[in-house]
Amino acid sequence: MTDEVVILVAEDNDGHAALIQKNLRRAGLRNSILVFGDGQAILDFLFLRGDGPRRDSGRPYLLLLDIRMPKVDGIEVLRRIKADPELRKLPVTMLTTTEDPREVGRCHALGCSNYVTKPVDYDKFIEAIRQLGLFFTVVQVPSINGAI
C-alpha cells in the first residue's frame, strides 16, 4: 500500500479510535488517518455532503467501520456505500464487539471486505489492530473515481 491511501476510521468511542490509530502506526503504516465519530459524518465525507471534510475523487481510501454508532449505524453506512456505483469498490473492514454469525453474514452479504471482532481484552484489541495494520501494508486499494 502506498502513502496515498487514506485510512478512514468511523468509530464513536474516542478511546478505541485512539488505540486504532496508535496501533496502525505501530504496525508501520504512515498513511493519513481520518477519524469520524458517527455514521452520518462518514457518509457526508464519502458522498460529498455537508460542511465538513470531503473525499477527493480519484484518491484511494480504506474504511474501518464500527457497527454500533450514533446517527447512522455501520450496517446502514455499509449498505449505502455498496449501493453506490462510485463508492461500491471502497474496501470496508467492519469492526465490532459482537461475533454474532447472523451479523457477520449480513455484513458480508452487503459487501464488506473483512469483519474483525474487537476483543474486550485490551492487549488482544491492540494485537488485533496491529495484525490489521500489517494486512493493510500489503492489500491493494482501488481509487474512487467511478471507473471499474
C-alpha positions, 0 to 999 in steps of 0.5 A: 500500500502506498502513502496515498491511501487514506485510512478512514476510521468511523468509530464513536468511542474516542478511546478505541479510535485512539488505540486504532490509530496508535496501533496502525502506526505501530504496525508501520503504516504512515498513511493519513488517518481520518477519524469520524465519530458517527455514521452520518459524518462518514457518509457526508465525507464519502458522498460529498455532503455537508460542511465538513471534510470531503473525499477527493475523487480519484484518491484511494481510501480504506474504511474501518467501520464500527457497527454500533454508532450514533446517527447512522449505524455501520450496517446502514453506512455499509449498505449505502456505500455498496449501493453506490456505483462510485463508492461500491469498490471502497474496501470496508473492514467492519469492526465490532464487539459482537461475533454474532454469525447472523451479523457477520453474514449480513455484513458480508452479504452487503459487501464488506471486505473483512469483519474483525471482532474487537476483543474486550481484552485490551492487549488482544484489541491492540494485537488485533489492530496491529495484525490489521495494520500489517494486512493493510501494508500489503492489500491493494486499494482501488481509487474512487473515481467511478471507473471499474 
